[in-house]
Amino acid sequence: MKFILIKILKIFLRPFRDTLISISKEFIEKEIFNSGLIISNQNIKKFKKIDNLSDVEFSTFSQWGDDGIIDWLISNLKFKNKKFVEIGIQDYWECNTRFLLKKRNWNGLIIDMSKDYIQKIKKQDIYWKYNLTAKQVKISKGNINKILVDNNFSKNIGLLSLDIDSNDYWIIEAMNVSPDIIVCEYNGIFGDNYKLTVPYKKNFDRTKEHYSNLYYGCSINALISLMFKKGFVFIGTNSAGNNAYFLKKKNFSIIKNKIRQKKIFLPKFRESRGINNQKTFLSIEKSINLIKNKYVYDLSKKRLIKIKELKNMLSQKQIVYFKN
């Protein structure tokens, strides 16, 4: 009898399921956001100067501590350009700009290659409550600038966040925009002793390129070198060891006395996969060995090279770049 009653109840509630889930998510989001606001206000008051970016980390909607880093930087730099672009956002629940959007009400362009994710975003309350544009596009170095121009996000951008697990280096290289802050993912598996990136491939898919999901993106030093050429200053990474932060030179001059160290963190997370897509939890050293036969492009030598030919990819320590 109990089983029958439960079954009847499930059938009765089925038409209201999506509504109930939506109400639940909205309530939870408010609680999470308000908690983030408390930490944000504490950070702004407490941290007039920091040792490195990890001091101000907190995660409200970001996967790691990037909500706190972005919030602290914007609070100290007092931006006039209140527009952001985030590329690689899935359904926008775990991302780098949702807290920024809700706290500061900036205008935003968010991009993902999944049609399903974009449809889910447009059904969320956040999409009508804020000036947010969501586009379903497979980003390439050939289309990135046109997409930004077509959506009126090619100028006066306060923040750009890029996390596409593929051609990140080549996309940044091709972009004509000059945001105040750039947040870009790097691949810690490629270490911190070389300037490396995966070769450009328009339809790059990290899972298809290697079952481990470890072969993608570029090394931290590849990003630092590229951004320097584009007129940006490296200010550190998040403590997770996957997102690097860069400022325009004029912005760095404002904040340079507030950050004592430009610290590079190597990743400790273990996202390796086996042939059947099961998690294998390999260390960074074992992960490198798993993709040793894959080719990377060495930007210093300007040639393709197998990973196994590279010696001492890791410095075995967290590197600190001290201010000049």
C-alpha positions as CSV (number, residue, x, y, z in Angstrom):
1,M,0.0,0.0,0.0
2,K,2.8,2.4,0.9
3,F,4.5,1.7,-2.4
4,I,1.3,2.4,-4.3
5,L,0.8,5.7,-2.5
6,I,4.3,6.9,-3.3
7,K,3.8,6.0,-6.9
8,I,0.5,7.9,-7.0
9,L,2.2,10.9,-5.4
10,K,5.0,10.8,-8.0
11,I,2.5,10.8,-10.8
12,F,0.6,13.6,-9.2
13,L,3.7,15.8,-8.8
14,R,5.2,15.0,-12.1
15,P,3.6,18.0,-14.0
16,F,5.0,20.3,-11.2
17,R,8.5,18.8,-11.1
18,D,10.2,21.5,-13.2
19,T,8.5,24.3,-11.3
20,L,9.5,22.8,-8.0
21,I,13.1,22.3,-9.1
22,S,13.2,25.9,-10.4
23,I,11.9,27.3,-7.1
24,S,14.4,25.2,-5.1
25,K,17.3,26.3,-7.2
26,E,16.3,29.9,-7.0
27,F,16.1,29.7,-3.2
28,I,19.4,27.9,-2.9
29,E,21.1,30.4,-5.3
30,K,19.9,33.3,-3.1
31,E,21.5,31.7,0.0
32,I,24.7,31.0,-1.9
33,F,24.9,34.5,-3.3
34,N,24.2,36.2,0.0
35,S,27.0,34.1,1.6
36,G,29.3,35.2,-1.2
37,L,28.4,38.9,-0.5
38,I,29.4,38.5,3.1
39,I,32.8,37.1,2.2
40,S,33.3,39.7,-0.5
41,N,32.7,42.6,1.9
42,Q,35.1,41.0,4.4
43,N,37.8,40.6,1.7
44,I,37.5,44.1,0.5
45,K,37.9,45.5,4.0
46,K,40.6,43.1,5.2
47,F,42.9,42.7,2.2
48,K,44.3,46.1,1.3
49,K,47.4,44.2,0.3
50,I,47.8,40.5,-0.4
51,D,50.7,38.1,-0.7
52,N,49.2,36.4,-3.8
53,L,45.8,35.9,-5.4
54,S,45.0,32.9,-3.3
55,D,44.5,35.1,-0.2
56,V,41.2,36.5,-1.5
57,E,39.8,33.3,-3.1
58,F,36.2,32.2,-2.4
59,S,33.8,30.1,-4.5
60,T,30.2,31.1,-4.9
61,F,29.5,30.0,-8.4
62,S,33.1,29.4,-9.7
63,Q,34.5,25.9,-9.7
64,W,37.5,27.1,-7.7
65,G,38.3,30.3,-5.9
66,D,38.0,32.6,-8.9
67,D,34.8,34.5,-7.7
68,G,36.9,35.9,-4.9
69,I,39.9,36.9,-7.1
70,I,37.8,38.6,-9.7
71,D,35.7,40.4,-7.1
72,W,38.8,41.7,-5.3
73,L,40.5,42.9,-8.5
74,I,37.4,44.7,-9.7
75,S,36.9,46.3,-6.3
76,N,40.5,47.7,-6.3
77,L,40.6,48.7,-10.0
78,K,37.2,50.6,-10.2
79,F,36.4,49.7,-13.7
80,K,34.6,51.9,-16.2
81,N,34.1,49.1,-18.7
82,K,31.3,47.1,-17.1
83,K,31.0,44.4,-19.7
84,F,32.3,40.8,-19.6
85,V,32.7,37.9,-22.0
86,E,33.0,34.3,-20.7
87,I,33.7,31.5,-23.2
88,G,33.1,27.9,-22.0
89,I,30.3,28.1,-19.5
90,Q,28.2,24.9,-19.8
91,D,24.8,25.7,-18.2
92,Y,26.2,28.8,-16.3
93,W,25.7,27.4,-12.8
94,E,29.5,26.8,-12.3
95,C,31.4,29.7,-14.0
96,N,33.6,32.7,-13.4
97,T,31.1,35.5,-14.1
98,R,27.8,34.6,-12.4
99,F,28.7,36.2,-9.1
100,L,30.1,39.3,-11.0
101,L,26.8,39.6,-12.9
102,K,24.6,39.3,-9.8
103,K,26.7,41.6,-7.6
104,R,27.6,44.4,-10.0
105,N,24.9,44.0,-12.7
106,W,27.4,44.2,-15.6
107,N,26.4,43.4,-19.2
108,G,27.6,40.0,-20.3
109,L,28.2,37.8,-23.3
110,I,28.5,34.1,-22.6
111,I,29.3,31.5,-25.2
112,D,29.2,27.7,-25.3
113,M,29.3,25.2,-28.1
114,S,26.4,23.1,-26.6
115,K,22.9,24.0,-27.9
116,D,21.4,22.1,-24.9
117,Y,23.4,24.2,-22.4
118,I,22.4,27.5,-24.0
119,Q,18.7,26.5,-24.0
120,K,19.0,25.7,-20.3
121,I,20.5,29.1,-19.6
122,K,17.7,30.9,-21.4
123,K,15.2,29.2,-19.1
124,Q,16.9,30.4,-16.0
125,D,15.5,33.5,-14.2
126,I,19.0,35.1,-14.4
127,Y,18.5,35.4,-18.2
128,W,15.6,37.8,-17.9
129,K,16.7,39.6,-14.7
130,Y,20.0,40.7,-16.2
131,N,21.4,42.0,-19.5
132,L,22.9,38.7,-20.5
133,T,23.4,37.4,-24.0
134,A,24.0,33.6,-24.5
135,K,25.3,32.3,-27.8
136,Q,25.8,28.7,-29.0
137,V,29.0,28.8,-31.0
138,K,32.0,26.5,-31.6
139,I,34.8,29.1,-31.1
140,S,37.7,29.1,-33.5
141,K,40.5,31.5,-34.2
142,G,38.7,32.3,-37.5
143,N,35.4,33.3,-36.0
144,I,36.1,34.7,-32.5
145,N,36.5,38.4,-33.6
146,K,33.4,38.4,-35.8
147,I,31.3,36.9,-32.9
148,L,32.5,39.7,-30.6
149,V,31.8,42.4,-33.2
150,D,28.4,41.0,-34.1
151,N,27.3,41.0,-30.4
152,N,28.8,44.4,-29.6
153,F,31.5,43.0,-27.3
154,S,34.6,43.9,-29.3
155,K,35.3,47.1,-27.3
156,N,35.3,48.4,-23.7
157,I,35.4,44.9,-22.1
158,G,36.2,44.8,-18.4
159,L,36.8,41.1,-18.1
160,L,37.3,38.2,-20.5
161,S,37.3,34.6,-19.2
162,L,38.3,31.7,-21.5
163,D,38.0,28.0,-20.7
164,I,37.4,25.8,-23.7
165,D,39.8,22.9,-23.0
166,S,41.3,23.0,-26.4
167,N,42.7,25.8,-28.5
168,D,42.9,28.4,-25.7
169,Y,46.3,29.7,-26.7
170,W,45.4,30.1,-30.4
171,I,42.1,31.8,-29.6
172,I,43.8,34.3,-27.3
173,E,46.5,34.9,-30.0
174,A,43.9,35.6,-32.6
175,M,41.7,37.9,-30.5
176,N,41.8,41.7,-31.4
177,V,40.1,42.8,-28.1
178,S,42.0,44.3,-25.1
179,P,40.0,43.7,-21.9
180,D,41.0,45.2,-18.6
181,I,41.3,41.7,-17.1
182,I,41.9,38.3,-18.8
183,V,41.4,35.0,-17.1
184,C,42.6,32.1,-19.1
185,E,42.8,28.4,-18.3
186,Y,46.2,26.7,-18.6
187,N,47.0,23.0,-18.5
188,G,49.2,22.2,-15.5
189,I,50.1,18.8,-16.9
190,F,52.3,20.6,-19.4
191,G,54.4,21.9,-16.5
192,D,56.0,25.2,-15.9
193,N,59.4,24.9,-17.7
194,Y,58.4,25.1,-21.3
195,K,56.2,27.2,-23.6
196,L,53.9,24.5,-25.0
197,T,50.4,24.3,-26.6
198,V,48.4,21.7,-28.4
199,P,48.6,22.2,-32.2
200,Y,45.7,24.2,-33.5
201,K,42.8,22.0,-34.8
202,K,39.5,23.7,-35.6
203,N,37.3,20.9,-34.2
204,F,39.6,20.0,-31.3
205,D,37.9,17.7,-28.8
206,R,40.0,16.8,-25.7
207,T,38.2,13.4,-25.2
208,K,38.7,12.4,-28.8
209,E,42.3,13.6,-28.9
210,H,43.1,11.3,-25.9
211,Y,40.8,9.2,-23.8
212,S,42.5,10.5,-20.6
213,N,41.0,14.0,-21.1
214,L,44.5,15.4,-20.2
215,Y,45.7,16.6,-23.6
216,Y,44.4,20.1,-24.2
217,G,45.3,23.8,-23.8
218,C,48.7,25.2,-23.1
219,S,51.4,25.6,-20.4
220,I,51.4,28.5,-18.0
221,N,54.6,29.9,-19.6
222,A,53.1,29.8,-23.0
223,L,50.3,32.1,-21.8
224,I,52.6,34.4,-19.9
225,S,54.8,34.9,-23.0
226,L,51.8,35.5,-25.3
227,M,50.1,37.9,-23.0
228,F,53.3,39.9,-22.5
229,K,53.5,40.4,-26.3
230,K,49.9,41.6,-26.2
231,G,50.7,44.2,-23.6
232,F,49.3,42.4,-20.5
233,V,51.0,41.8,-17.2
234,F,50.8,38.4,-15.4
235,I,49.7,38.8,-11.8
236,G,49.4,35.1,-10.7
237,T,47.2,32.0,-10.8
238,N,44.4,30.6,-8.6
239,S,45.5,28.1,-6.0
240,A,43.9,25.2,-7.9
241,G,46.5,25.7,-10.6
242,N,44.3,26.1,-13.7
243,N,43.4,29.7,-14.2
244,A,46.0,32.5,-14.9
245,Y,45.3,36.2,-14.4
246,F,46.5,39.1,-16.6
247,L,46.0,42.9,-16.4
248,K,46.5,45.7,-18.9
249,K,49.7,47.5,-18.1
250,K,47.8,50.7,-17.1
251,N,45.7,48.6,-14.6
252,F,48.8,46.9,-13.2
253,S,50.3,50.2,-12.4
254,I,47.3,50.8,-10.1
255,I,47.4,47.5,-8.3
256,K,51.1,46.6,-8.4
257,N,51.8,47.7,-4.8
258,K,48.9,45.6,-3.5
259,I,50.1,42.2,-4.7
260,R,53.5,41.1,-3.2
261,Q,53.9,37.9,-5.3
262,K,53.0,36.7,-8.7
263,K,52.6,33.1,-7.8
264,I,52.2,30.1,-10.0
265,F,50.4,27.2,-8.5
266,L,50.8,23.7,-10.0
267,P,47.6,21.7,-10.0
268,K,46.8,19.0,-7.4
269,F,43.4,18.0,-8.8
270,R,43.3,14.6,-10.6
271,E,40.9,14.5,-13.5
272,S,42.5,11.7,-15.5
273,R,40.2,9.1,-17.2
274,G,40.7,5.5,-18.2
275,I,39.8,4.0,-21.6
276,N,36.2,3.4,-20.4
277,N,35.9,7.0,-19.1
278,Q,36.3,6.0,-15.5
279,K,38.2,8.3,-13.1
280,T,41.7,7.1,-12.5
281,F,43.0,9.8,-10.1
282,L,46.5,9.9,-11.4
283,S,49.2,12.2,-10.0
284,I,50.5,15.0,-12.3
285,E,53.7,13.0,-13.0
286,K,51.8,9.8,-14.0
287,S,49.4,12.0,-16.0
288,I,52.4,13.3,-18.1
289,N,53.5,9.7,-18.7
290,L,50.0,8.8,-19.9
291,I,50.1,11.3,-22.8
292,K,53.8,11.0,-23.5
293,N,53.3,10.0,-27.1
294,K,51.2,13.0,-28.0
295,Y,52.7,16.0,-29.8
296,V,52.8,19.5,-28.5
297,Y,54.0,22.7,-30.2
298,D,57.1,24.1,-28.6
299,L,56.7,27.9,-29.1
300,S,60.4,28.6,-28.3
301,K,61.7,26.1,-30.9
302,K,58.7,26.6,-33.2
303,R,58.2,22.9,-33.9
304,L,56.2,19.9,-32.9
305,I,57.7,17.6,-30.3
306,K,56.5,14.5,-28.5
307,I,55.9,15.1,-24.8
308,K,58.2,12.2,-23.9
309,E,61.1,14.1,-25.5
310,L,60.8,16.9,-23.0
311,K,62.9,16.6,-19.9
312,N,61.9,18.1,-16.5
313,M,58.6,19.6,-17.5
314,L,57.8,20.4,-13.9
315,S,60.0,22.5,-11.6
316,Q,58.7,20.5,-8.7
317,K,57.8,23.6,-6.8
318,Q,55.3,26.4,-6.8
319,I,57.0,29.3,-8.5
320,V,56.8,32.8,-7.3
321,Y,57.5,35.8,-9.6
322,F,58.3,38.7,-7.4
323,K,57.4,42.2,-8.5
324,N,60.1,44.4,-10.0
